[in-house]
């Protein structure tokens, strides 16, 4: 438990070194976390329904997934993430500021496990 506290302390100290683009990316990702989690779960359920040959269930789940993608606010935020991601990487796809990608990766791992 002590090491977890130390990790959070170190990570929170790094948060001050982030670029404005990285901070915005983290904020938007946090807002989208519930939707992304639901999409991840729907993808799994769709695949499972298709494997089990439950076409009606798969179709219903695909409609739910499409409805999530059709949400204007979600689409707007996801589009902004794409713009920010391009700013975080240089022309060779390497991070401009490695600490930005470390913080983003940390947040995404945490969100993944919260979703499970």
C-alpha positions as CSV (number, residue, x, y, z in Angstrom):
1,X,0.0,0.0,0.0
2,X,2.9,2.3,0.8
3,X,4.3,1.9,-2.7
4,X,1.0,2.8,-4.3
5,X,0.9,6.1,-2.3
6,X,4.5,6.8,-3.4
7,X,3.6,6.1,-7.0
8,X,0.6,8.5,-6.8
9,X,2.8,11.1,-5.2
10,X,5.4,10.8,-7.9
11,X,2.9,10.8,-10.7
12,X,1.0,13.8,-9.2
13,X,4.3,15.7,-9.0
14,X,4.9,15.0,-12.7
15,X,1.4,16.5,-13.5
16,X,2.9,19.9,-13.1
17,X,5.4,19.2,-15.8
18,X,2.8,18.3,-18.4
19,X,2.1,20.5,-21.5
20,X,-1.2,22.2,-21.8
21,X,-2.2,19.8,-24.6
22,X,-1.5,16.8,-22.4
23,X,-3.5,18.3,-19.5
24,X,-6.5,18.9,-21.9
25,X,-6.1,15.3,-23.3
26,X,-6.2,13.9,-19.7
27,X,-9.3,16.0,-18.9
28,X,-11.2,14.9,-22.0
29,X,-10.2,11.3,-21.5
30,X,-11.6,11.4,-18.0
31,X,-14.9,12.8,-19.3
32,X,-15.1,10.1,-21.9
33,X,-14.1,7.2,-19.6
34,X,-17.7,6.0,-18.9
35,X,-18.5,6.0,-22.6
36,X,-15.2,4.2,-23.5
37,X,-15.9,1.6,-20.9
38,X,-19.4,1.0,-22.2
39,X,-18.0,0.7,-25.7
40,X,-15.4,-1.8,-24.6
41,X,-18.0,-3.9,-22.9
42,X,-20.3,-3.8,-25.9
43,X,-17.5,-4.9,-28.3
44,X,-16.9,-7.9,-26.1
45,X,-20.6,-8.7,-25.9
46,X,-21.0,-8.3,-29.7
47,X,-18.1,-10.7,-30.4
48,X,-19.5,-13.2,-27.9
49,X,-23.0,-13.0,-29.4
50,X,-21.5,-13.5,-32.9
51,X,-19.4,-16.5,-31.8
52,X,-22.4,-18.1,-30.1
53,X,-24.5,-17.4,-33.3
54,X,-27.0,-15.1,-31.5
55,X,-27.6,-12.8,-34.4
56,X,-30.6,-11.0,-32.9
57,X,-28.6,-10.2,-29.7
58,X,-25.5,-9.1,-31.8
59,X,-27.7,-6.8,-33.9
60,X,-29.2,-5.2,-30.8
61,X,-25.8,-4.7,-29.3
62,X,-24.5,-3.1,-32.5
63,X,-27.4,-0.6,-32.4
64,X,-26.5,0.4,-28.9
65,X,-22.9,0.8,-30.0
66,X,-23.9,2.9,-33.0
67,X,-26.0,5.1,-30.7
68,X,-23.0,5.8,-28.5
69,X,-21.0,6.7,-31.5
70,X,-23.8,9.0,-32.8
71,X,-23.8,11.1,-29.6
72,X,-22.7,14.6,-30.8
73,X,-20.9,15.5,-27.5
74,X,-18.9,12.3,-27.5
75,X,-18.0,12.6,-31.1
76,X,-16.9,16.2,-30.5
77,X,-14.7,15.2,-27.6
78,X,-13.2,12.2,-29.5
79,X,-12.4,14.5,-32.5
80,X,-10.6,16.9,-30.1
81,X,-8.6,14.0,-28.7
82,X,-7.4,13.2,-32.2
83,X,-6.2,16.7,-32.7
84,X,-4.4,16.7,-29.3
85,X,-2.8,13.4,-30.0
86,X,-1.3,14.7,-33.2
87,X,0.1,17.6,-31.3
88,X,1.7,15.3,-28.7
89,X,3.6,13.4,-31.3
90,X,6.2,14.6,-33.8
91,X,6.3,13.8,-37.5
92,X,8.0,10.4,-36.8
93,X,5.3,9.4,-34.2
94,X,7.7,10.0,-31.3
95,X,6.5,11.9,-28.2
96,X,7.5,15.5,-28.1
97,X,7.5,15.4,-24.3
98,X,7.9,11.8,-23.0
99,X,6.4,12.8,-19.6
100,X,3.1,13.6,-21.4
101,X,2.8,10.1,-22.8
102,X,3.7,8.6,-19.4
103,X,0.9,10.4,-17.7
104,X,-1.6,9.5,-20.5
105,X,-0.5,5.9,-20.4
106,X,-0.9,5.8,-16.6
107,X,-4.4,7.3,-16.8
108,X,-5.5,4.8,-19.5
109,X,-4.2,1.8,-17.6
110,X,-6.1,3.0,-14.5
111,X,-9.3,3.5,-16.5
112,X,-8.9,0.1,-18.1
113,X,-8.9,-1.6,-14.7
114,X,-11.7,0.5,-13.3
115,X,-13.8,-0.6,-16.3
116,X,-13.3,-4.3,-15.6
